Amino acid sequence: MSSAEDSRTTDQSLSPPAKKFKAAITISPKSNCENNSSGEMAHNGSSNQENSSTNNIDESLYSRQLYVLGHEAMRRIATAEVLICGAKGLGIEIAKNIILGGVKSVTLHDVGDCEIKDLSSQYYLTKTDIGKNRAQVSVQHLVELNSYVSVHAHNEALSEDFLRKFKVIVLTDSSLEEQCNIGEFAHSNGIALIIADTKSLFGQVFCDFGENFTVHDVKGEQPLSTMIASISKDEKGVVTCLEETRHGFEDGDYVTFSEVQGMVELNGCEPRKVQVFGPYIWSRGHF
């Protein structure tokens, strides 16, 4: 085994700081797929780093994500072990983004070698890499993105025992037969599956997060609030906004009330599904 020192340093004055580079990268002495029987070429992230990423989040490093996602979502991300199949343009872009996002580990799988056409979309490959395994070449660059994430390459056929190691499987550049086989296995074993592909200007994505997956936040937006002028006493309970202010609600949204005078029983009530009659009026639902 050999080690290569990375002389780059991180400017601690940035807010938030740039992703830190690992000081040493461990690389297998055999650099092509014929000579690498283990299927792994390079990895970073020690066991101590993996354990710490699960329990403690570097708030200075991930400050922007924490602001958007919150601590609970970030903790779940930090425990995710992800397999990405396909190291062409789309696969490498996904790998880059989730490594920077701070998952626990990423394994890049590809049994193919670099071809001249790969250079048009895969920015980690160069002419000198033609004939080399795409995953192995790419991992040498991916390990530098985030020292908190363990990154591996795998260039052998996928087995069920190997797939069971992961919480998330991402398929890119896969045949329909492979998608169906892995999709059925992932669904029956509680593994999240994402299938993505691009064709020229078009793209497609399919997600299967299991039978018990629940979407708690459809839009990812902050709850709306509006001032109301009146509430009718009839069965529908029609609510009119103050001075024709648009409420922004949609059918099926849930609302609650505060500071209502007269109908004080509405204050702090359980969220009620609304029906929209127009941009300024809506029904509070039955009580």
C-alpha positions as CSV (number, residue, x, y, z in Angstrom):
1,M,0.0,0.0,0.0
2,S,1.2,3.5,-0.6
3,S,0.1,6.9,0.7
4,A,0.0,10.2,-1.1
5,E,0.0,13.4,0.9
6,D,-2.4,16.2,-0.2
7,S,-0.7,19.5,0.4
8,R,-3.9,21.5,-0.1
9,T,-5.3,23.3,3.0
10,T,-8.7,24.6,3.9
11,D,-9.3,28.3,4.4
12,Q,-11.0,28.4,7.8
13,S,-12.1,32.0,7.2
14,L,-14.8,31.0,4.7
15,S,-18.4,30.9,6.0
16,P,-19.3,28.1,5.8
17,P,-15.9,26.6,5.2
18,A,-15.2,24.7,2.1
19,K,-15.2,20.9,2.3
20,K,-12.1,19.7,4.0
21,F,-9.5,17.6,2.1
22,K,-8.2,14.4,3.7
23,A,-4.5,14.5,4.4
24,A,-3.7,11.1,3.1
25,I,-5.4,8.8,0.5
26,T,-4.8,5.1,0.5
27,I,-4.6,3.6,-3.0
28,S,-4.3,0.1,-4.1
29,P,-1.0,-0.6,-5.9
30,K,-3.0,-2.3,-8.7
31,S,-4.8,0.4,-10.7
32,N,-6.7,-1.5,-13.3
33,C,-9.7,-3.8,-13.0
34,E,-7.8,-6.9,-14.2
35,N,-5.3,-6.7,-11.4
36,N,-7.8,-5.7,-8.6
37,S,-9.6,-8.7,-7.5
38,S,-11.2,-7.0,-4.4
39,G,-13.1,-4.5,-6.5
40,E,-12.0,-1.6,-4.3
41,M,-9.4,0.9,-5.3
42,A,-9.4,3.8,-2.9
43,H,-11.3,4.9,0.2
44,N,-11.1,7.6,2.8
45,G,-12.8,8.2,6.1
46,S,-11.6,6.3,9.2
47,S,-13.9,4.3,11.5
48,N,-13.6,7.2,14.1
49,Q,-14.8,9.6,11.5
50,E,-17.7,7.3,10.5
51,N,-18.8,7.0,14.2
52,S,-18.5,10.7,14.8
53,S,-20.5,11.6,11.7
54,T,-23.4,9.5,13.1
55,N,-23.5,11.2,16.5
56,N,-22.0,14.6,15.9
57,I,-22.6,16.9,13.0
58,D,-19.9,19.5,12.0
59,E,-22.2,22.5,12.2
60,S,-19.6,24.8,10.6
61,L,-19.1,22.5,7.7
62,Y,-22.8,21.8,7.0
63,S,-24.3,25.1,8.3
64,R,-26.2,25.8,5.1
65,Q,-27.7,22.3,4.9
66,L,-28.6,22.4,8.6
67,Y,-30.5,25.7,8.0
68,V,-32.5,24.1,5.2
69,L,-32.9,20.5,6.3
70,G,-32.7,20.6,10.1
71,H,-30.7,18.4,12.5
72,E,-33.0,15.4,12.3
73,A,-32.7,15.1,8.5
74,M,-29.0,15.7,8.6
75,R,-28.5,12.9,11.2
76,R,-30.4,10.5,8.8
77,I,-28.2,11.6,5.9
78,A,-25.1,11.0,8.0
79,T,-26.1,7.4,8.6
80,A,-26.9,6.6,4.9
81,E,-24.7,4.0,3.1
82,V,-25.2,4.6,-0.6
83,L,-24.4,2.4,-3.6
84,I,-24.3,4.2,-7.0
85,C,-24.2,2.0,-10.1
86,G,-22.7,3.6,-13.1
87,A,-19.7,6.0,-13.2
88,K,-20.6,7.9,-16.3
89,G,-21.7,11.6,-16.4
90,L,-24.9,11.2,-14.4
91,G,-23.6,8.7,-11.8
92,I,-20.5,10.8,-11.1
93,E,-22.6,14.0,-10.6
94,I,-24.9,12.2,-8.1
95,A,-21.8,10.8,-6.3
96,K,-20.2,14.2,-6.0
97,N,-23.4,15.9,-4.7
98,I,-24.2,13.3,-2.0
99,I,-20.5,13.1,-0.8
100,L,-20.6,16.9,-0.4
101,G,-23.9,16.4,1.3
102,G,-22.4,14.3,4.1
103,V,-23.7,10.7,3.8
104,K,-21.9,8.0,5.8
105,S,-20.4,6.2,2.8
106,V,-20.6,6.0,-1.0
107,T,-19.7,3.0,-3.1
108,L,-19.3,3.6,-6.8
109,H,-19.9,0.5,-8.9
110,D,-19.0,0.2,-12.6
111,V,-17.6,-2.8,-14.5
112,G,-16.9,-0.9,-17.6
113,D,-13.7,0.8,-18.8
114,C,-13.3,4.4,-19.9
115,E,-14.0,5.1,-23.5
116,I,-13.4,8.2,-25.6
117,K,-17.1,9.1,-25.6
118,D,-17.1,9.2,-21.8
119,L,-14.9,12.3,-21.8
120,S,-17.8,14.5,-23.0
121,S,-19.8,14.1,-19.8
122,Q,-17.6,12.6,-17.1
123,Y,-15.4,15.4,-15.9
124,Y,-13.0,13.2,-13.8
125,L,-11.9,11.2,-16.8
126,T,-9.1,12.2,-19.2
127,K,-7.5,10.7,-22.3
128,T,-4.9,9.0,-20.1
129,D,-7.7,7.1,-18.4
130,I,-9.0,5.4,-21.5
131,G,-9.0,1.6,-21.0
132,K,-9.1,2.0,-17.2
133,N,-12.1,1.1,-15.0
134,R,-14.3,4.2,-14.6
135,A,-15.1,3.6,-11.0
136,Q,-11.5,3.2,-9.9
137,V,-10.3,6.3,-11.7
138,S,-13.2,8.4,-10.4
139,V,-12.9,7.4,-6.7
140,Q,-9.4,8.9,-6.6
141,H,-11.0,12.3,-7.2
142,L,-14.2,11.7,-5.1
143,V,-12.2,10.9,-1.9
144,E,-10.9,14.5,-1.9
145,L,-14.4,16.1,-1.7
146,N,-15.3,15.3,2.0
147,S,-13.1,13.7,4.5
148,Y,-16.1,12.7,6.6
149,V,-17.4,10.4,3.9
150,S,-16.0,6.9,3.3
151,V,-15.7,6.4,-0.5
152,H,-15.1,3.0,-2.2
153,A,-15.0,1.6,-5.7
154,H,-16.5,-1.8,-6.8
155,N,-15.9,-3.3,-10.2
156,E,-17.3,-6.8,-9.9
157,A,-20.8,-8.2,-10.5
158,L,-23.4,-7.3,-8.0
159,S,-24.6,-10.0,-5.6
160,E,-27.5,-10.0,-3.1
161,D,-25.1,-10.2,-0.2
162,F,-23.3,-7.2,-1.4
163,L,-26.5,-5.2,-2.0
164,R,-27.7,-5.9,1.5
165,K,-24.9,-3.7,2.9
166,F,-26.6,-0.5,1.7
167,K,-29.6,1.7,2.8
168,V,-29.9,3.4,-0.6
169,I,-29.2,2.0,-4.1
170,V,-29.0,4.4,-7.1
171,L,-29.0,2.9,-10.6
172,T,-27.8,4.9,-13.6
173,D,-27.1,3.6,-17.1
174,S,-28.8,0.2,-16.2
175,S,-30.7,-2.1,-18.4
176,L,-34.5,-2.7,-17.8
177,E,-33.8,-6.2,-16.7
178,E,-31.2,-5.1,-14.1
179,Q,-33.6,-2.4,-12.9
180,C,-36.4,-4.9,-12.4
181,N,-34.2,-7.5,-10.6
182,I,-32.5,-5.0,-8.3
183,G,-35.8,-3.1,-7.8
184,E,-37.6,-6.3,-6.6
185,F,-34.7,-7.2,-4.3
186,A,-34.5,-3.7,-2.8
187,H,-38.2,-3.5,-2.2
188,S,-38.4,-6.8,-0.4
189,N,-35.4,-5.9,1.8
190,G,-36.4,-2.4,2.8
191,I,-33.7,-0.7,0.7
192,A,-34.5,2.7,-0.8
193,L,-34.1,2.6,-4.6
194,I,-33.6,5.4,-7.1
195,I,-33.4,4.8,-10.8
196,A,-32.2,7.7,-13.0
197,D,-31.1,8.1,-16.6
198,T,-30.6,10.8,-19.2
199,K,-31.1,10.7,-22.9
200,S,-29.9,13.8,-24.8
201,L,-32.0,16.7,-23.4
202,F,-34.4,14.3,-21.5
203,G,-34.2,12.7,-18.2
204,Q,-36.1,10.2,-16.1
205,V,-36.3,9.2,-12.4
206,F,-38.1,6.5,-10.5
207,C,-38.1,6.2,-6.7
208,D,-39.2,3.3,-4.5
209,F,-38.8,4.1,-0.8
210,G,-40.8,1.2,0.5
211,E,-44.3,0.5,1.7
212,N,-44.0,2.6,4.9
213,F,-42.4,5.7,3.5
214,T,-44.4,8.9,4.4
215,V,-44.0,12.3,2.9
216,H,-44.4,14.8,5.7
217,D,-43.6,17.9,3.7
218,V,-44.8,18.0,0.1
219,K,-43.4,21.3,-0.9
220,G,-40.6,22.0,1.6
221,E,-41.9,25.5,2.1
222,Q,-42.7,27.4,5.3
223,P,-46.3,27.3,6.4
224,L,-48.5,30.1,5.0
225,S,-50.3,32.6,7.2
226,T,-52.9,35.1,6.4
227,M,-55.1,37.7,8.1
228,I,-58.9,37.0,8.0
229,A,-61.7,39.5,8.1
230,S,-64.7,37.3,8.8
231,I,-65.9,33.7,9.2
232,S,-69.5,32.7,8.3
233,K,-71.6,30.8,10.9
234,D,-73.1,28.5,8.3
235,E,-72.1,24.8,7.9
236,K,-69.4,25.5,5.4
237,G,-67.7,28.1,7.6
238,V,-66.6,30.4,4.8
239,V,-63.5,32.4,5.6
240,T,-62.8,35.8,3.9
241,C,-59.3,37.3,3.9
242,L,-58.6,40.8,5.1
243,E,-58.8,43.5,2.4
244,E,-58.9,40.9,-0.4
245,T,-55.5,39.5,0.5
246,R,-54.7,36.3,-1.4
247,H,-54.5,33.4,1.0
248,G,-52.3,31.1,-1.2
249,F,-54.0,27.9,0.0
250,E,-54.9,24.9,-2.1
251,D,-57.6,22.3,-1.7
252,G,-56.5,19.7,0.8
253,D,-54.3,22.1,2.8
254,Y,-54.7,22.1,6.6
255,V,-55.1,25.2,8.7
256,T,-55.4,26.2,12.3
257,F,-56.4,29.5,13.9
258,S,-55.1,32.0,16.5
259,E,-56.3,35.3,17.9
260,V,-59.9,34.8,16.6
261,Q,-62.5,37.0,18.4
262,G,-66.0,35.8,18.7
263,M,-65.4,32.2,17.6
264,V,-62.8,31.6,20.3
265,E,-63.2,27.8,20.0
266,L,-61.2,28.0,16.7
267,N,-58.1,29.2,18.5
268,G,-55.5,26.5,18.7
269,C,-57.8,23.9,17.1
270,E,-56.6,20.8,15.4
271,P,-55.6,21.4,11.8
272,R,-58.6,21.2,9.5
273,K,-58.6,20.4,5.8
274,V,-59.8,23.4,3.7
275,Q,-61.7,23.8,0.5
276,V,-60.8,26.8,-1.7
277,F,-63.6,28.8,-3.2
278,G,-61.4,31.6,-4.7
279,P,-58.2,33.5,-4.1
280,Y,-59.7,35.4,-1.2
281,I,-62.2,33.0,0.4
282,W,-62.1,29.4,1.6
283,S,-63.9,27.0,3.8
284,R,-62.6,26.1,7.3
285,G,-64.3,22.6,7.1
286,H,-66.7,21.1,9.5
287,F,-66.3,21.1,13.3
